[in-house]
């Protein structure tokens, strides 16, 4: 029997297949860290934080972040309410994440409030900075809104891979290849004051965008540099 992508059996079992593939091939990669001291101290403290990365780097950082959350509440993520987003949400739930569905055009405000509720219960969270449809490398306002609403610091992330496949998609999605060396990169925390509005909030959005782009640019030449890194314990 030939299964189409819309077929109920495919929709039911494909997320399970994705979970197994992600778990299997990411375990084959050696992982290194390039994390700012301030961010490492904050994450190890157990205080909730908001992780964010460009859409092209979304696969590995949050999967790896669970390394720091054994015995803690699971990370809460935001996914698009589209069919593709629901597929990703099912796979993410199977990997141990909590998922709230929402996007810029559909249910985004409620999803941000739902994630803020998770934060109040001690969960850290993750939101893709440029959303599910872009434009690429442009921070959407929802990230800084959530940081302001929940009063948690934003941790910008990026991924460097020695071997990777770059897809011809709107975000130029990067897929680290099996057996590759991977570096998780995390910049300094960015705080959004509760009173930030208008121009002040836009300035913070642009600051986050600059930090993410800087990390992304660093990731492209990471393994060509002689920078020392800390091994994954």
C-alpha positions in Angstrom: 0.0 0.0 0.0 1.4 3.4 -1.0 1.2 6.0 1.7 0.8 9.6 0.9 1.9 12.3 3.3 -1.7 13.1 4.2 -2.5 9.5 4.9 -3.6 8.9 8.5 -1.1 6.1 9.1 1.7 8.4 7.9 0.5 11.2 10.1 0.4 8.9 13.0 3.7 7.1 12.7 6.0 9.7 11.0 6.5 11.7 14.2 7.7 8.6 16.0 10.1 7.9 13.1 11.4 11.5 13.3 12.0 11.1 17.1 14.0 7.9 16.5 16.0 9.4 13.7 16.8 12.6 15.7 17.8 10.6 18.8 19.9 8.2 16.8 21.9 10.4 14.5 22.5 13.2 17.0 24.0 10.7 19.4 26.5 9.9 16.6 27.8 13.5 16.7 30.4 14.8 19.0 29.2 17.9 20.8 31.2 20.9 22.0 30.1 24.1 23.7 30.9 27.8 23.2 28.7 29.3 25.9 29.2 32.6 27.5 30.1 32.4 31.3 27.1 34.6 32.2 24.7 32.3 30.3 26.2 29.1 31.8 25.9 30.4 35.3 22.3 31.5 34.7 21.3 28.1 33.2 23.0 26.1 35.9 21.2 28.2 38.5 17.9 26.6 37.5 16.2 29.9 36.8 13.7 29.8 33.8 15.1 31.3 30.6 13.9 31.9 27.0 16.0 30.2 24.4 15.8 31.4 20.8 17.6 30.7 17.5 17.1 31.3 13.8 14.8 28.8 12.1 17.7 27.3 10.2 19.3 26.2 13.5 16.2 25.0 15.3 16.8 21.2 15.3 19.8 20.7 17.5 20.0 23.5 20.2 16.8 22.7 22.0 17.4 19.0 21.8 20.8 19.5 23.3 19.4 21.9 25.9 17.7 19.0 27.6 21.2 18.0 28.8 20.9 20.8 31.4 17.3 19.9 32.3 17.4 16.4 33.7 15.3 16.4 36.8 13.8 19.8 36.0 10.5 20.7 34.3 10.6 20.1 30.5 11.1 22.9 28.1 8.0 24.5 26.7 8.1 25.3 23.0 6.0 27.2 20.5 5.0 25.6 17.2 2.9 26.8 14.2 -0.7 25.6 14.2 -0.3 24.6 10.6 -0.3 20.9 9.5 3.5 20.9 9.3 3.7 22.6 12.7 1.4 20.0 14.3 3.6 17.3 12.9 6.7 19.0 14.5 4.7 19.4 17.7 4.0 15.7 17.9 7.6 14.8 17.3 8.7 17.4 19.9 6.3 16.0 22.5 7.7 12.5 21.9 11.1 13.9 22.6 9.9 15.2 26.0 8.9 18.8 25.3 5.7 20.7 26.1 4.3 22.4 23.0 2.0 25.4 22.6 0.5 26.0 19.2 0.4 29.5 17.8 1.9 31.8 15.1 2.0 35.4 14.2 -1.2 35.1 12.2 -3.1 32.5 14.2 -3.3 32.1 18.0 0.1 33.6 18.7 -0.9 35.8 21.6 -2.6 33.0 23.4 0.3 30.7 22.8 2.7 33.2 24.3 0.4 33.5 27.4 0.3 29.7 27.7 4.1 29.6 27.6 4.3 32.4 30.2 2.1 30.1 32.4 4.6 27.3 32.0 7.4 29.7 33.0 5.5 30.7 36.2 5.5 27.0 37.0 9.3 26.8 36.6 9.7 25.7 33.0 12.2 27.3 30.6 11.0 27.8 27.1 12.0 28.1 23.5 10.7 30.2 20.5 12.1 30.4 17.0 13.3 34.0 16.5 12.2 34.4 12.9 9.1 32.3 13.2 7.8 29.5 11.0 7.6 31.5 7.7 10.2 34.4 8.1 11.4 36.6 6.8 14.7 34.9 7.6 17.1 36.5 10.1 14.5 39.0 11.2 13.4 38.7 14.9 9.7 38.7 15.3 8.2 40.8 18.1 6.8 37.8 19.9 10.2 36.8 21.3 10.7 40.1 23.2 7.0 40.3 24.1 7.3 36.9 25.8 10.5 37.9 27.6 8.8 41.0 28.9 5.6 39.2 29.8 7.3 36.3 31.7 10.2 38.5 32.9 12.9 36.0 31.9 16.2 36.5 30.1 16.6 35.7 26.4 19.4 33.3 25.5 20.5 33.6 21.8 21.7 30.3 20.3 23.4 29.1 17.1 24.9 25.8 15.9 28.1 25.2 14.1 28.6 21.8 12.3 31.8 20.6 10.6 29.6 18.6 8.1 26.1 19.7 7.2 23.5 19.9 4.5 22.1 23.3 3.7 18.7 23.1 2.1 17.3 25.4 -0.6 14.5 26.7 1.7 13.4 30.2 2.8 15.5 29.8 5.9 18.5 27.9 4.3 17.8 25.2 6.9 21.0 23.5 8.1 21.1 19.8 9.0 24.2 18.5 10.7 25.2 15.2 9.2 25.8 12.0 11.2 29.2 11.7 12.8 29.8 15.4 12.4 31.4 17.6 15.1 28.8 20.1 16.4 29.3 23.2 18.6 26.4 24.7 20.6 26.9 28.5 20.7 25.1 30.7 23.3 25.6 34.4 23.7 25.1 36.6 26.8 21.5 36.9 28.3 19.3 39.8 27.0 16.9 41.2 29.5 13.7 43.0 28.6 12.4 45.4 31.3 8.7 45.1 32.2 8.2 48.7 31.2 9.8 48.4 27.8 7.4 49.8 25.1 7.5 51.4 21.7 11.0 52.5 20.7 12.6 50.9 23.7 11.1 47.5 22.9 12.1 47.9 19.2 15.7 48.7 20.2 15.8 45.4 22.2 14.4 43.5 19.3 17.1 44.9 17.0 19.7 44.1 19.6 18.6 40.5 19.8 18.6 40.3 15.9 22.2 41.6 15.9 23.3 39.1 18.5 21.8 36.2 16.6 23.3 37.3 13.3 26.7 37.6 15.0 26.4 34.1 16.4 25.3 32.8 13.1 28.2 34.4 11.3 30.6 33.0 13.9 29.1 29.5 13.4 30.1 29.5 9.7 33.8 29.7 10.5 33.8 28.1 13.9 35.6 24.9 13.0 38.1 26.8 10.8 39.3 28.7 13.9 41.7 27.7 16.6 39.2 28.7 19.3 39.3 26.5 22.4 36.1 25.0 23.4 34.8 23.0 26.4 33.8 19.4 25.9 30.3 18.2 26.7 30.6 16.6 30.2 
